[in-house]
């Protein structure tokens, strides 16, 4: 991890996730909207115990 996750990112992930899950597409859009790297969204998901699903790269199921 590259450092603390901004509160704005954390709150956006919480508001976007449904039932503790966030799609890869939604995570990438959130990153673009917030002008942060997709990795920062991933870090926020890790901290919040939110699972990424429907991965466009086939990494997560």
C-alpha positions, 0 to 999 in steps of 0.5 A: 500500500502506498499510504493512507486512503483519503476520507473522500475516497473511503466515503465514495467507496462506502456509498457506491458498494452494495452488500459489501461488494463493488464491481470492477467497472464501478471501482474503475469509474469511481477512480476516474471520477475522483481522479485517483488510481484504481489502486487507491480504490482497491486499498479503500476496499481492503480497509473497508472489507469490501469485495471487488467482483466481476473483475474485467481482468479475471482476477476476482470472481 
